[in-house]
Amino acid sequence: MKELKKRRMQIHLMIEMGVFTLFFLAAPFAVSVLWEGNRLEAGLILVFCYLFFMFHFYKRIYLPVTTIERAVHGMVQEKPELEWLDMKKKSSLYPLYHDLNILMQTLEELVSKEANARLMKKQAELDALQSKINPHFLYNTLESIRGQAIVYGLNDIEVMTQALSNLFRYSVSSEGNMVALEKELKNINHYLMIQQYRFNNKFLYENHVDEDTLGLQIPKLLLQPIIENSVYHGLETKVGKGTIAIHAYRTEKRLLIQIRDDGEGIPKEKLMAINDVLNNGKSLENAKKAEMNIGLANVNERIKLNFGQEFGLRVYSAQKVGTSVEFVLPCLEAKTDYR
């Protein structure tokens, strides 16, 4: 292989020498033609040699050099061109191109590693900060508040504190990313209990969950963001009381959960934009452009990342009638390893 490359370089060198030799031999020949009085022929010979030399110089030297120069400028401006397809291997400057290309790829890898290292450092700092908050301290504090409320007969404060304690305990528990639907619904009960006190019993909560779905596994804290949407975007601005209902049933391979409210609803154009983002798995940037709640996009993306593109959310809504958010999930029994 090395001998072949060496031989190829020798051939290129011979071609280059041949071109220059032709040019310098043509000049004396043109002079001799001019001496004989053939000015037109001499001029044509010199013009031909000049054009031939300039074409060869432009193609063999000028273009490769400018290509490398452009790439070097790209490196300085942090926009490297890692693939120079117009640089041919037969070019005499190809070894320089090849080395620069390897150098830029190495630099890109180093920059990527440095960025990942910084991200990991920030995450470690965040984890360290979070670890300083002792969950038991918060539990004990909430229990102390609850105890004082019981002593002074403040029933509402006692109930809210208990619900908040349970809500927090569920959020930070280390039982894993997947939980039984029954546990998730208990957490929703605690959340809605607090909201009922905040909004002075502004809405009713209905549970229409089939018994055979309670043991199925779903990602932890999957339902709460959608319940929040129903409270804040559907019912908070509604005149009079509203209703939030959770329906859940199973098919042979699917778990279907619907969270419905009879709130303000969503305009038709916005609803179409939201479902377009949800169906096509578009980025959060698209979600912002569609004026879509980021929590909705996050839940949908979380489902798709866990189970695949055939699962996710679908939103149905009519203005002044209400909104229904449907979850399409796989039927996962306890300790099922989904792939």
N, C-alpha and C positions, 0 to 999 in steps of 0.2 A: 504494500500500500504506500509506504514511504517512497519507494522507488518510482511508483507511478506519479505521485505528486511532484517529485523532483524532476522527472522527465517532462511533465506538463509545464512546470515553471521554465525549464530550459527552452521549450518550444515557444512559449510566450515571449521570452527574452529575444529569441532569434527573430520572431516576427517584428518586434519593436525595432531591433537593429536594422532589419531589412527596410522598414519604412523610412528611417532616417537616412540610410545609405542611398535609397532611391532618390530622396529629395536632394541630397548633396551631389549625387552624380548627374541629376537632371540639370542642375544649375550650369556646370561647365558645358554640357551639351547644348543648352539654350544659347550660351555665349558663342559657341562655334557656329550655330545656325545663324545667329545675328551677324557674325563676321562675314558670312557668305552672302549677306544682304537680304535674308528672309526674315524681315522684322515681324510680320504677322505670325509666322510659325513659331518664332522664338517667344513672342508674347503669349501665344496660346499655351506653349509648353510651360512657361513660368506660372501663368494663371492656373493651369490644371494642377501643377505641383503644389502651389500655394493652397488651393481649395482642398486638395487631397490631404495635405498636412494639417490644415485647420480642422477638417472633419474628423481626422484621426485623433487630434489633440482634444477636441470637444468631447468625443465619445469615450475615449480611453482614459482621460485625465480629468478634464473639467467636470463632467457629470458625476463621476465617483467622488471627487473631492467635495463638491457641493452637497451631495447626499450625506456624506459623513459630517460635514459642517452643520447641516440642518439638524441632524440627530444630536450633535453635541449641544447646539443651542436649545434643543428640546430638553436635554438633561438639565441645563441650567435653569430653565423655566419650569421644571418639574412636569414636563409633558413629553416624556421620551417616546420615540418611535422605535419600538422593539423589533419590528419586522420591516426590513428594507427589501422589498421584493424586486426593486429595479436594480439592485446590485448583483451582478452575475459573478459566479464563481471563477470565471475565466479572467476577470479583471485583475490587474496587477495589484490593486489596492484591496482586494478581497480579504487577505489576512488581517489587515488593519480593521476593516469592517467587522470581521468575525470576532476579533478581540474586544472591540467596543461593544458589540452586541452582548457578549457574555458579561462584560463589565456592567452594563445597564441592567441586565436581568438580575445580577448579583445585588446591585444597589436596590432594585425594587424589592427583592426578597428581604433585604436587611431593613428597609423602611417598613414593610409589612410586619416583620417580627417585632420591630420597635413599637409599632402601633398596638399590636396585640399585647405586648408586655405592659404598656401604659394602661390599657383597658383592664388587664388582670390586676394591676396594682390598685386602680381605682375601685375595682370590685372588692379587693381584699380590704381596702380602707373602709368601704361601706359595710362589709360584713363585720369588721372590727367595731365599728360604731354601733351597729345594731346589737352586737353581742353585749354591749355595755348596758343595754336596757334589760334589766332582769324581769322576765315575765312573771315570776312569783311575786315580785314587789308590786306589780300592777294588779295581779289577782288579789293580793292581800289588801291593797288599798281600796279596791272596789268592794271587797267584802266588809271592810271597816265602814265604808260609807253606807252600805246596805244595813249593817248592824245598827248604826246610829238612826237610820230611817225607821227601822223596826221599833227601836226604843221610843222614838218620838211620835210614832203612829203615822209616819209619812208613807203611806202605802204606795203611792204612785212612784216616788223616788226609789223605794225598795224594789219594785217590779222592774223599773227601767235599769237600775244598777245591775240587777241579776241578769237581765237580757243582754246588757252591754258586756258583762263579764263572760257570759257564754259565747257571745259573738267573737270577742277577742280571743278567747281560748281556742275556739275552732279555727280561727284564721292563722294562728301561729303554731298549731299542733303539728307534730312531726310524724303523722301517721301515713304520709305518702301523698302522691299527686292524685290518686284515684280513691274515691270514696263511694259508699252506697248512696243511692238516690235518697233513701230515707234520712240519712245524716244531713245531706244538703238541704232537704226540706225543713228539718228542724232548725238549721241555721237561718233559713229564710223566715221562719216563724219569729225568731228572736229579732231579726232585722226589722220586720214589719211591726212588731210590737213597739219598738222604739219610735218608728215613724208615726204610728197611730197617736202616740202621746204628743209628738211634735206638731202634727197637723190636726189635733183635736178630733180624732175619729172621723176623718174626712172620707175614708174609703173602707169598703168591706173586702175581706179576703176569703176566697172560695178555693177549696182543694178538691179536685176531681182526678185523683191519681189512682190508677188501677193497682190492686194489691200485688199483682205479679211483677210489677216494675220496681218495687221498693228496694229489692236486693241487688238490682243491676248497678254496675259501676259506671260512674261518670267522673270527669275531671273535677277536682275540688274547686269550689268558689266559681263555678261556671254560671249559675243562675242569678246570683246577686246583682251583677252589673245590668242585666236586662230588667230585673225588678226595679232597680234604681231609675232606669229610663222611664218605666211605667209611672212611677211616683212623680218624678220631677217634670217630665215632658208631657205626660198624658193627663195626670189627675190634679196636679198642683194648681193649674190655672182654670180648671173646670169649675163651673158654677154648680154648687151642690155636691152631694156625695157621689163617689164613683166606686167601681168594683175592679179588683184584680183577681184573676182566676188562673190557676195552674192545672193543666190537663196533661196526663201522661198515660200512654198505652204502648203496647209492644206488638210487633208483627213477628214473623219467623226470624228475621235477621236485623230488625231495626227497632230502636227505642225512639219514639216520637214524643217530644215535650212541647207544649204550647203555653206561652204566657200571654194572657189576654187582658186588655183593659178597655173600658168604655170611655176613654178620655177624648182629647182634642183631635187625635188622628194626625196623619201626615199628608201634605199636598201630593197630588198625583205625580208631578214632575220630580219632586224630591224623592218620592218612593221608588220611582224607576231608577234614579241615579244610585240610591242605596242598594237596591237589589243587583244592579250591574256590578257594583264593587264587591258585593258578597259572592255572587255567582262566579266571577272571574278571578277571585283571589287577588285583587289589585292591592297596591301598597297603601299605607296609611296616608300618604300624600294625596292619593286619589280620594280617600275617604274625607279628607279635609276639604277638597275641592267640591265634593258632593254635599258639603255641610252636614256630614254624617257624624254621629256620636262615635268618638274613638273607642269607647268601651264596647260598642257593638262590633266594630271591626276587629278589635283584639280577641273577643270571644270567638268570632268566626275563624280567624286565623289560627287560634289555638286548637280548635276542633280539627281543622284541616291538617295541621302539622302532626297531631296525634294519631289521626285515623285515616287520612287520605282525602283527596279532592271530592269524592262523591258524598262526603258528609259536610255539615255546616248549618248555616242559618238561612231562613227565608222570612221576609217581612210582608205581612198583609195589613192594609190599612185603608180607612176611608175617613175623610174629615168630618168631625162632629159625630162620628159613629164609634171609632175606637181603633185599636191596633192589636195585631196578633203576631208574635214572634215565634216561629217554629224551629225547634232544634231537631236535626236528623242525626242520630248517633247509632253506633253499633250496639247490639245486645251483648253486653259483657257481664258474665256471671262473676262472682267473687273469685279472685285468684286466677282469672283468665289472663293469659299472656297474649295480647293482641299484636299481630304483625301485619 
